């Protein structure tokens, strides 16, 4: 049972990391969308034909999140076996 408790600790840590990524994504999106998008339309700046608020909140935000999720999964998440079978056990 000691192994199962360790799995729950790892799962809880990884869940908290996931919640942190979601919060970061929301803050990123909200900051750019409402920070740059709260001006009158006539004052918008454009990047590649898109309003700057949309480009930075949605396009750049997506790229940043893809990179962050890749880094987190590669270096911070642990591979946990889901089967309870031991080597040599046949059911």
N, C-alpha and C positions, 0 to 999 in steps of 0.2 A: 504494500500500500504506500510505502514511502515514495516509490516512483510516480504514482498517480498524483500525489500532493505536489511534487516537483513540476509535473505537467500543468497543473492548474496555476501554479505560480508563473510559469512561462507564458501560459495563455493570458493570464491577467496582465502581465507586463506588456505583451504584444497588443492586447486590446487597448491599453492606455496609450501606447505609441500610436495606434490607429486613430484614437480619439484626438490626440494631439495633432496629427496630420490633418484631420478634418477641421479642427479649430483654426489651424494655420491657414488652410485653404480658404475658409470663410472670411477670416480677417484680411487676407490678401485681396480677395475678391471685393469685399465690402469697402476696404480702404481705397482701392483704385476706382471702383464703380461710382461710389458716392463722393469720393474726394475730387476726382477729375470730372465726373459727370454731373456735378451739381451746378455747373456754370450754365449760362444761357447757351443755346445751341449755336448762336452766331460766334461765340468765343471758343468753340471746340477746336482743338488741334487734331490733326489726322496723321495716322501712321499706316502706310500701305493702304490707303483709302478707307481705313476704319477709324472711327473716333478713338482718340488716345485712351479714354477710359475703358472702352471695350477691348482694345488691343492688349492693354496691360493687365486688365482683370481676367479676361477669358483666354486669350491666346497665350500670352506669356505665363499666366497662372497655370494653364494646363501643362505647358512644357516644364515649369518648375516642379509641379506636383508629380509628373511622370518621373523626373530625375530623383526627387526625394523618396518616392515610393520604391524605386529601384534600389537606391542606396540602403534604405531601411530594411527591405526584404533580404538583400544580399549580406549585409553586415550585422544586423541587429536581431533578426528573427532566427529561431531555432527549428530545425527539422525534428518533429516528434512523430514516432511511429504510433499509429492508431490501433494496431492489432495487439491482442493480449497473448498471442501464441509465443511460446518460447521455442528456441531451436530444438528440433528433435521431437516436439510434441505433435501428435496427429490427432485430429478430432474426427 
